Amino acid sequence: MPLIDVKVMEGVLSTEQKQAIARGVTDVFADAVGEPARGVTWVVIQDVASGQWTMGGQAVTTEGVQELLRGAPAPA
């Protein structure tokens, strides 16, 4: 049984968005592997605390991700 682990920044996605991601990931997996896999595919979406990820040596925060999703340029 596949277990697909998705990590997202806390406070960015709604429950509805997380459910949509889980459905979409499951759809893609079932399309690639075969429909029988759909019913046994586990998707876990984990919230990561703000500042606990780094990119290029810089902490990534909830606020930074929200700005990025609004279309603001990522910090250099």
VMD Tcl script that builds the backbone (N, CA, C; Angstrom):
set m [mol new atoms 228]
animate dup $m
set s [atomselect $m all]
$s set {name element resname resid chain x y z} {
  {N N MET 1 A 0.838 -1.175 0.000}
  {CA C MET 1 A 0.000 0.000 0.000}
  {C C MET 1 A 0.880 1.234 0.000}
  {N N PRO 2 A 0.687 2.117 -0.949}
  {CA C PRO 2 A 1.511 3.320 -0.993}
  {C C PRO 2 A 1.132 4.320 0.091}
  {N N LEU 3 A 2.138 4.961 0.608}
  {CA C LEU 3 A 1.960 6.065 1.554}
  {C C LEU 3 A 2.666 7.270 0.950}
  {N N ILE 4 A 1.900 8.294 0.640}
  {CA C ILE 4 A 2.443 9.503 0.034}
  {C C ILE 4 A 2.427 10.598 1.089}
  {N N ASP 5 A 3.600 11.123 1.392}
  {CA C ASP 5 A 3.773 12.106 2.459}
  {C C ASP 5 A 3.961 13.482 1.830}
  {N N VAL 6 A 3.054 14.397 2.134}
  {CA C VAL 6 A 3.105 15.759 1.612}
  {C C VAL 6 A 3.317 16.696 2.797}
  {N N LYS 7 A 4.328 17.531 2.700}
  {CA C LYS 7 A 4.591 18.495 3.767}
  {C C LYS 7 A 4.281 19.894 3.241}
  {N N VAL 8 A 3.577 20.660 4.045}
  {CA C VAL 8 A 3.220 22.028 3.690}
  {C C VAL 8 A 3.501 22.938 4.881}
  {N N MET 9 A 3.634 24.217 4.595}
  {CA C MET 9 A 3.871 25.189 5.657}
  {C C MET 9 A 2.584 25.407 6.442}
  {N N GLU 10 A 2.695 25.393 7.759}
  {CA C GLU 10 A 1.522 25.590 8.597}
  {C C GLU 10 A 0.871 26.934 8.312}
  {N N GLY 11 A -0.450 26.972 8.430}
  {CA C GLY 11 A -1.180 28.222 8.325}
  {C C GLY 11 A -1.336 28.760 6.912}
  {N N VAL 12 A -0.988 27.968 5.901}
  {CA C VAL 12 A -1.081 28.451 4.525}
  {C C VAL 12 A -2.300 27.864 3.821}
  {N N LEU 13 A -2.520 26.575 3.976}
  {CA C LEU 13 A -3.610 25.901 3.258}
  {C C LEU 13 A -4.792 25.630 4.168}
  {N N SER 14 A -5.977 25.737 3.591}
  {CA C SER 14 A -7.199 25.399 4.320}
  {C C SER 14 A -7.404 23.883 4.311}
  {N N THR 15 A -8.295 23.423 5.144}
  {CA C THR 15 A -8.641 22.000 5.151}
  {C C THR 15 A -9.146 21.576 3.777}
  {N N GLU 16 A -9.931 22.421 3.151}
  {CA C GLU 16 A -10.467 22.101 1.824}
  {C C GLU 16 A -9.340 21.973 0.800}
  {N N GLN 17 A -8.355 22.852 0.865}
  {CA C GLN 17 A -7.223 22.768 -0.063}
  {C C GLN 17 A -6.420 21.492 0.167}
  {N N LYS 18 A -6.229 21.133 1.423}
  {CA C LYS 18 A -5.501 19.903 1.732}
  {C C LYS 18 A -6.258 18.683 1.212}
  {N N GLN 19 A -7.573 18.676 1.355}
  {CA C GLN 19 A -8.377 17.571 0.838}
  {C C GLN 19 A -8.282 17.497 -0.680}
  {N N ALA 20 A -8.277 18.651 -1.344}
  {CA C ALA 20 A -8.150 18.678 -2.801}
  {C C ALA 20 A -6.789 18.131 -3.224}
  {N N ILE 21 A -5.747 18.469 -2.503}
  {CA C ILE 21 A -4.414 17.945 -2.793}
  {C C ILE 21 A -4.401 16.433 -2.624}
  {N N ALA 22 A -4.969 15.947 -1.531}
  {CA C ALA 22 A -5.001 14.499 -1.287}
  {C C ALA 22 A -5.748 13.773 -2.405}
  {N N ARG 23 A -6.882 14.328 -2.841}
  {CA C ARG 23 A -7.623 13.707 -3.944}
  {C C ARG 23 A -6.808 13.719 -5.229}
  {N N GLY 24 A -6.180 14.857 -5.516}
  {CA C GLY 24 A -5.399 14.979 -6.737}
  {C C GLY 24 A -4.202 14.038 -6.770}
  {N N VAL 25 A -3.484 13.949 -5.660}
  {CA C VAL 25 A -2.334 13.052 -5.579}
  {C C VAL 25 A -2.791 11.605 -5.746}
  {N N THR 26 A -3.894 11.264 -5.115}
  {CA C THR 26 A -4.435 9.912 -5.248}
  {C C THR 26 A -4.829 9.626 -6.692}
  {N N ASP 27 A -5.455 10.585 -7.349}
  {CA C ASP 27 A -5.834 10.428 -8.762}
  {C C ASP 27 A -4.609 10.159 -9.627}
  {N N VAL 28 A -3.564 10.955 -9.436}
  {CA C VAL 28 A -2.350 10.797 -10.235}
  {C C VAL 28 A -1.731 9.419 -9.990}
  {N N PHE 29 A -1.673 9.008 -8.742}
  {CA C PHE 29 A -1.086 7.708 -8.418}
  {C C PHE 29 A -1.894 6.583 -9.043}
  {N N ALA 30 A -3.214 6.640 -8.907}
  {CA C ALA 30 A -4.072 5.592 -9.472}
  {C C ALA 30 A -3.984 5.575 -10.995}
  {N N ASP 31 A -3.875 6.733 -11.614}
  {CA C ASP 31 A -3.720 6.798 -13.063}
  {C C ASP 31 A -2.416 6.136 -13.509}
  {N N ALA 32 A -1.352 6.337 -12.742}
  {CA C ALA 32 A -0.044 5.806 -13.111}
  {C C ALA 32 A 0.104 4.320 -12.805}
  {N N VAL 33 A -0.450 3.886 -11.681}
  {CA C VAL 33 A -0.221 2.522 -11.209}
  {C C VAL 33 A -1.378 1.592 -11.557}
  {N N GLY 34 A -2.562 2.122 -11.552}
  {CA C GLY 34 A -3.744 1.324 -11.831}
  {C C GLY 34 A -4.834 1.625 -10.829}
  {N N GLU 35 A -6.058 1.564 -11.290}
  {CA C GLU 35 A -7.217 1.917 -10.468}
  {C C GLU 35 A -7.316 1.121 -9.166}
  {N N PRO 36 A -6.925 -0.163 -9.133}
  {CA C PRO 36 A -7.010 -0.886 -7.853}
  {C C PRO 36 A -6.192 -0.245 -6.727}
  {N N ALA 37 A -5.192 0.551 -7.073}
  {CA C ALA 37 A -4.367 1.199 -6.042}
  {C C ALA 37 A -5.098 2.324 -5.332}
  {N N ARG 38 A -6.158 2.878 -5.956}
  {CA C ARG 38 A -6.847 4.039 -5.377}
  {C C ARG 38 A -7.321 3.761 -3.942}
  {N N GLY 39 A -7.962 2.653 -3.735}
  {CA C GLY 39 A -8.549 2.358 -2.425}
  {C C GLY 39 A -7.550 2.054 -1.330}
  {N N VAL 40 A -6.295 1.840 -1.700}
  {CA C VAL 40 A -5.286 1.519 -0.687}
  {C C VAL 40 A -4.162 2.553 -0.653}
  {N N THR 41 A -4.392 3.701 -1.282}
  {CA C THR 41 A -3.393 4.776 -1.297}
  {C C THR 41 A -3.633 5.710 -0.120}
  {N N TRP 42 A -2.627 5.845 0.705}
  {CA C TRP 42 A -2.683 6.746 1.857}
  {C C TRP 42 A -1.961 8.036 1.496}
  {N N VAL 43 A -2.572 9.153 1.821}
  {CA C VAL 43 A -1.926 10.455 1.652}
  {C C VAL 43 A -1.948 11.144 3.015}
  {N N VAL 44 A -0.772 11.508 3.485}
  {CA C VAL 44 A -0.641 12.216 4.763}
  {C C VAL 44 A -0.143 13.617 4.451}
  {N N ILE 45 A -0.865 14.620 4.916}
  {CA C ILE 45 A -0.441 15.998 4.723}
  {C C ILE 45 A -0.023 16.543 6.089}
  {N N GLN 46 A 1.244 16.881 6.192}
  {CA C GLN 46 A 1.799 17.347 7.457}
  {C C GLN 46 A 2.116 18.831 7.383}
  {N N ASP 47 A 1.699 19.555 8.399}
  {CA C ASP 47 A 2.051 20.970 8.527}
  {C C ASP 47 A 3.423 21.069 9.178}
  {N N VAL 48 A 4.293 21.856 8.575}
  {CA C VAL 48 A 5.619 22.116 9.124}
  {C C VAL 48 A 5.597 23.504 9.751}
  {N N ALA 49 A 6.140 23.620 10.949}
  {CA C ALA 49 A 6.137 24.890 11.665}
  {C C ALA 49 A 6.887 25.968 10.885}
  {N N SER 50 A 6.366 27.160 10.930}
  {CA C SER 50 A 6.980 28.311 10.277}
  {C C SER 50 A 8.424 28.463 10.744}
  {N N GLY 51 A 9.327 28.642 9.786}
  {CA C GLY 51 A 10.732 28.830 10.117}
  {C C GLY 51 A 11.528 27.550 10.247}
  {N N GLN 52 A 10.878 26.378 10.160}
  {CA C GLN 52 A 11.577 25.110 10.332}
  {C C GLN 52 A 12.144 24.551 9.034}
  {N N TRP 53 A 11.820 25.172 7.920}
  {CA C TRP 53 A 12.430 24.837 6.634}
  {C C TRP 53 A 13.380 25.947 6.271}
  {N N THR 54 A 14.390 25.606 5.506}
  {CA C THR 54 A 15.250 26.635 4.940}
  {C C THR 54 A 15.375 26.392 3.441}
  {N N MET 55 A 15.586 27.465 2.727}
  {CA C MET 55 A 15.821 27.407 1.292}
  {C C MET 55 A 16.983 28.354 1.008}
  {N N GLY 56 A 18.048 27.822 0.469}
  {CA C GLY 56 A 19.225 28.650 0.236}
  {C C GLY 56 A 19.820 29.181 1.527}
  {N N GLY 57 A 19.631 28.455 2.609}
  {CA C GLY 57 A 20.174 28.870 3.897}
  {C C GLY 57 A 19.316 29.863 4.655}
  {N N GLN 58 A 18.180 30.252 4.078}
  {CA C GLN 58 A 17.282 31.218 4.711}
  {C C GLN 58 A 16.020 30.518 5.211}
  {N N ALA 59 A 15.573 30.893 6.392}
  {CA C ALA 59 A 14.354 30.296 6.937}
  {C C ALA 59 A 13.154 30.666 6.075}
  {N N VAL 60 A 12.300 29.690 5.858}
  {CA C VAL 60 A 11.053 29.906 5.128}
  {C C VAL 60 A 9.947 30.011 6.166}
  {N N THR 61 A 9.146 31.064 6.088}
  {CA C THR 61 A 8.096 31.301 7.072}
  {C C THR 61 A 6.724 31.230 6.418}
  {N N THR 62 A 5.715 31.090 7.259}
  {CA C THR 62 A 4.333 31.101 6.783}
  {C C THR 62 A 4.060 32.377 6.002}
  {N N GLU 63 A 4.497 33.495 6.542}
  {CA C GLU 63 A 4.259 34.785 5.886}
  {C C GLU 63 A 4.929 34.831 4.516}
  {N N GLY 64 A 6.140 34.308 4.432}
  {CA C GLY 64 A 6.864 34.290 3.175}
  {C C GLY 64 A 6.165 33.444 2.121}
  {N N VAL 65 A 5.643 32.298 2.531}
  {CA C VAL 65 A 4.922 31.434 1.599}
  {C C VAL 65 A 3.626 32.111 1.158}
  {N N GLN 66 A 2.939 32.751 2.087}
  {CA C GLN 66 A 1.706 33.461 1.730}
  {C C GLN 66 A 1.986 34.571 0.717}
  {N N GLU 67 A 3.072 35.303 0.907}
  {CA C GLU 67 A 3.447 36.349 -0.049}
  {C C GLU 67 A 3.742 35.731 -1.417}
  {N N LEU 68 A 4.472 34.644 -1.431}
  {CA C LEU 68 A 4.796 33.967 -2.678}
  {C C LEU 68 A 3.536 33.535 -3.415}
  {N N LEU 69 A 2.582 32.996 -2.680}
  {CA C LEU 69 A 1.336 32.548 -3.303}
  {C C LEU 69 A 0.472 33.717 -3.795}
  {N N ARG 70 A 0.672 34.882 -3.211}
  {CA C ARG 70 A -0.033 36.084 -3.692}
  {C C ARG 70 A 0.641 36.683 -4.912}
  {N N GLY 71 A 1.797 36.147 -5.276}
  {CA C GLY 71 A 2.494 36.624 -6.460}
  {C C GLY 71 A 3.640 37.565 -6.182}
  {N N ALA 72 A 3.962 37.773 -4.901}
  {CA C ALA 72 A 5.099 38.628 -4.568}
  {C C ALA 72 A 6.384 37.880 -4.927}
  {N N PRO 73 A 7.423 38.582 -5.350}
  {CA C PRO 73 A 8.677 37.893 -5.690}
  {C C PRO 73 A 9.308 37.251 -4.458}
  {N N ALA 74 A 9.927 36.100 -4.675}
  {CA C ALA 74 A 10.614 35.417 -3.588}
  {C C ALA 74 A 11.862 36.217 -3.225}
  {N N PRO 75 A 12.242 36.202 -1.933}
  {CA C PRO 75 A 13.444 36.933 -1.523}
  {C C PRO 75 A 14.681 36.333 -2.179}
  {N N ALA 76 A 15.650 37.199 -2.466}
  {CA C ALA 76 A 16.899 36.751 -3.105}
  {C C ALA 76 A 17.847 36.175 -2.078}
}
mol reanalyze $m
mol bondsrecalc $m
mol representation Tube
mol addrep $m
